[in-house]
Amino acid sequence: MLLHWLIEPLGFEFMRQALVLGFFLGILSAVVGSYLILQQMGMMAGCISHAVLPGISLAFFLNINLSIGAFVAGVLSALVVMIIESRSRIKIDAAMALTLSTFLALGVILITVLGTNQVDLTSLLFGDILGITSADVWQTVIITGVILLLTKLFYKELEFYTFDPLGAKACGLPVNLLYLGLISAITITIVASMQTVGVLLVMSLLVGPAITAYLLVKELHQMMIVGSILGIISIITGMYLSYYFDLPSGAAIVLIICGFFLLGFFFSPSQGLFSSLLTKKRLLNRQQKK
């Protein structure tokens, strides 16, 4: 029965493509998300994901690849946030809030003015596995390979920059270039995730597996590995739920991610809520015995 439940969806090409894409997307989002979390830039993913809309509208109007427009708009929004924060007294959270809403509003205006109403906003915002093509799969595979290769080549520099940006700058590392590279990786991951979970829910895919892994392990490379496993399981499980129960794929994936986080939050051996309570109880008992 279980074997039939697992095999049946594989008879459809769109489902096979979605599962392959989900496998690589789980790895990609965990690797990028780990740096995102350790740099305390979780909301940057939300800002960029909302900011891609005007780029998509312009790309559709100019009849070019939507991913290119989304990437340019996403990177531009991150640079706007950085400029506002570095050149004024405005804090980064306020800068992101303003940039997010401005780019989102600009996207809506451009869709109306340019007449690009043919853009399927529902699938764009919330994901649609029925729309996944072989081109989307290959794009994600290539992006994942490139990101993993760059992470391997510059692992020490990125780790130093992640944990001590000021020290990295003092040592002569190109911190601005590293920041731009990180922002580019975030934006590329968002672009790769649009068809699966949608731009409104992609923040959970970038943040969720990474923070769950953060509760379970201590080392950066371990965080990436555990996060990748959790991301792959979440995406594949969410897609199966979407197939069998006719649910939006993005929403189903996000709920699975949230479920894993709650398990880690309560039952993590080192940082779980229940573990902390048990530790405190044991210490109290020892003190009472003395």
C-alpha positions in Angstrom: 0.0 0.0 0.0 2.7 2.4 1.0 4.8 1.4 -2.0 1.9 2.0 -4.3 1.3 5.4 -2.7 4.9 6.4 -3.3 5.1 5.1 -6.9 1.8 6.2 -8.4 2.7 9.9 -8.7 5.9 9.0 -10.6 3.8 7.9 -13.5 3.3 11.6 -14.4 6.1 13.6 -15.9 5.3 16.8 -14.1 5.6 15.0 -10.8 8.9 13.4 -11.7 10.3 16.8 -12.7 8.9 18.4 -9.5 10.6 15.8 -7.3 14.0 16.1 -9.0 13.7 19.9 -8.8 12.7 19.6 -5.1 15.7 17.5 -4.3 18.2 20.0 -5.6 16.2 22.9 -4.3 16.3 21.5 -0.8 20.1 21.4 -1.0 20.4 24.9 -2.5 18.1 26.6 0.0 19.8 25.0 3.0 23.3 26.0 1.9 22.3 29.6 1.2 20.0 29.8 4.1 22.7 28.7 6.6 24.7 31.8 5.7 21.6 33.9 5.8 20.7 32.8 9.4 24.2 33.1 10.8 24.4 36.7 9.4 21.0 37.5 10.9 19.6 38.4 7.5 16.5 36.2 7.5 14.2 39.1 6.6 16.4 40.0 3.6 15.0 36.9 1.9 11.5 38.2 2.4 12.5 41.6 1.0 14.1 40.2 -2.1 11.3 37.7 -2.8 8.7 40.5 -2.8 11.0 42.8 -4.8 11.3 40.5 -7.9 7.8 41.4 -9.1 8.7 44.5 -11.1 11.6 42.6 -12.7 9.2 39.8 -13.8 6.8 42.3 -15.2 9.5 44.1 -17.2 11.0 40.8 -18.5 7.5 39.6 -19.6 7.0 42.9 -21.4 10.4 42.8 -23.1 9.9 39.1 -24.0 13.0 37.9 -22.2 13.5 35.2 -19.6 11.5 36.0 -16.4 14.4 34.7 -14.3 16.7 37.4 -15.6 14.2 40.2 -14.7 13.6 38.7 -11.3 17.3 38.3 -10.5 18.1 42.0 -11.5 15.2 43.3 -9.5 16.1 41.2 -6.4 19.8 42.2 -6.4 18.8 45.9 -6.9 16.4 45.8 -3.9 19.2 44.4 -1.7 21.6 47.1 -2.8 18.9 49.7 -2.1 18.6 48.4 1.4 22.4 48.4 1.9 22.7 52.0 0.7 19.8 53.3 2.9 21.3 51.6 5.9 24.9 52.6 5.3 24.2 56.2 4.3 21.6 57.2 6.9 20.5 56.6 10.4 17.7 54.3 9.2 17.9 50.8 10.7 18.0 47.8 8.4 14.5 46.5 9.3 12.9 49.9 8.4 15.0 50.0 5.2 13.8 46.5 4.2 10.2 47.3 5.0 10.2 50.4 2.8 12.1 48.7 0.0 9.8 45.6 0.1 6.6 47.6 -0.1 8.0 50.0 -2.8 9.2 47.3 -5.1 5.9 45.3 -4.6 3.8 48.4 -5.4 6.0 49.2 -8.4 5.5 45.6 -9.7 1.7 45.9 -9.5 1.8 49.3 -11.3 4.0 47.9 -14.0 1.7 45.0 -14.6 -1.2 47.4 -15.1 0.7 50.0 -17.1 2.6 47.6 -19.4 -0.4 45.4 -19.8 1.3 42.3 -18.6 -1.8 40.8 -16.9 -1.0 37.5 -18.6 1.5 36.9 -15.8 0.0 34.1 -13.6 0.3 35.9 -10.3 -1.4 33.0 -8.3 1.3 30.5 -9.3 4.0 33.1 -9.1 3.1 34.1 -5.5 2.2 30.6 -4.1 3.8 28.1 -6.5 2.4 25.6 -8.9 4.1 22.2 -9.5 2.0 21.7 -12.6 3.9 24.5 -14.2 7.4 23.0 -13.7 9.2 22.2 -16.9 12.4 20.4 -17.8 14.0 23.8 -18.3 13.2 24.7 -14.7 14.7 21.5 -13.5 18.0 21.9 -15.4 18.2 25.6 -14.3 17.9 24.5 -10.7 20.5 21.7 -11.1 23.0 24.1 -12.7 22.4 26.8 -10.1 22.8 24.3 -7.3 26.1 23.0 -8.8 27.5 26.5 -9.2 26.6 27.5 -5.6 28.0 24.4 -4.1 31.2 24.8 -6.1 31.6 28.4 -5.1 30.8 27.5 -1.4 33.5 24.8 -1.5 36.1 27.2 -3.1 35.5 30.1 -0.8 34.3 28.2 2.3 36.9 29.7 4.7 36.5 33.2 3.5 32.7 33.0 3.7 32.9 31.4 7.2 35.2 34.1 8.5 33.0 36.9 7.0 29.8 35.2 8.4 31.0 35.0 12.0 33.2 38.2 12.1 32.5 40.7 9.4 34.6 43.4 11.0 37.5 41.0 11.5 37.2 40.0 7.8 37.3 43.6 6.7 40.4 44.3 8.9 42.2 41.3 7.4 41.6 42.7 3.9 38.9 40.4 2.7 36.6 42.0 0.0 33.6 42.1 2.3 31.5 44.2 -0.1 32.1 41.6 -2.8 31.3 38.8 -0.4 28.0 40.6 0.6 27.1 41.0 -3.1 27.9 37.3 -3.7 25.6 36.3 -0.8 22.8 38.6 -2.0 23.2 37.1 -5.5 23.0 33.6 -4.1 19.8 34.5 -2.2 18.2 36.0 -5.2 19.2 33.1 -7.5 17.7 30.6 -4.9 14.5 32.7 -4.8 14.3 32.7 -8.7 14.8 28.9 -8.7 12.1 28.4 -6.1 9.4 30.6 -7.7 7.6 27.8 -9.5 7.7 25.4 -6.6 6.7 27.4 -3.5 6.1 30.9 -4.9 7.8 34.2 -4.1 5.7 34.8 -1.0 6.6 31.5 0.7 10.2 31.1 -0.4 11.4 32.9 2.7 10.3 29.8 4.7 12.2 27.5 2.4 15.4 29.6 2.9 15.0 30.1 6.6 13.1 27.0 7.9 15.5 24.1 7.3 18.5 26.3 8.3 17.1 27.4 11.7 15.9 23.8 12.5 19.4 22.5 11.7 20.8 25.4 13.8 18.9 23.9 16.8 20.4 20.5 16.2 24.1 21.0 15.3 26.9 23.5 16.1 29.2 23.5 13.0 28.4 25.4 9.8 29.0 22.5 7.5 26.8 20.2 9.7 24.1 22.9 9.5 24.2 22.8 5.7 24.1 19.0 5.6 21.2 18.6 8.2 19.4 21.5 6.6 19.7 20.0 3.2 18.2 16.7 4.4 15.3 18.5 6.1 14.7 20.7 3.0 14.6 17.7 0.7 12.2 15.7 2.9 10.0 18.8 3.4 9.7 19.6 -0.3 9.1 16.0 -1.4 6.6 15.3 1.3 4.8 18.6 0.5 4.6 17.7 -3.1 3.1 14.3 -2.3 0.5 16.0 -0.1 -0.2 18.5 -2.9 -0.7 15.6 -5.3 -3.0 13.4 -3.2 -5.0 16.1 -1.4 -5.1 18.8 -4.1 -3.3 21.3 -2.0 -1.2 24.3 -3.1 2.3 22.9 -3.3 4.0 25.9 -1.7 1.7 26.0 1.3 2.0 22.3 1.9 5.8 22.5 1.8 5.9 25.4 4.2 3.7 23.6 6.7 6.0 20.5 6.6 9.0 22.8 7.2 7.2 24.4 10.1 6.5 21.0 11.5 10.2 20.0 11.5 11.0 23.3 13.2 8.5 22.7 16.0 10.0 19.2 16.5 13.5 20.8 16.8 12.2 23.6 19.0 10.7 21.2 21.5 12.9 18.2 21.3 16.4 19.3 20.3 18.9 17.5 22.6 20.9 20.6 23.3 18.5 23.6 22.7 15.0 22.1 22.8 12.4 23.5 25.2 11.8 20.2 26.9 15.5 19.4 27.1 16.1 22.7 28.8 13.3 22.1 31.3 14.7 18.6 32.0 18.2 20.0 32.6 16.9 22.6 35.0 14.9 20.0 36.8 17.9 17.8 37.2 20.0 20.7 38.5 17.3 21.6 41.0 17.1 18.0 42.2 20.9 17.9 42.7 20.8 21.1 44.7 18.0 19.8 46.9 20.0 16.5 47.6 23.0 18.6 48.7 
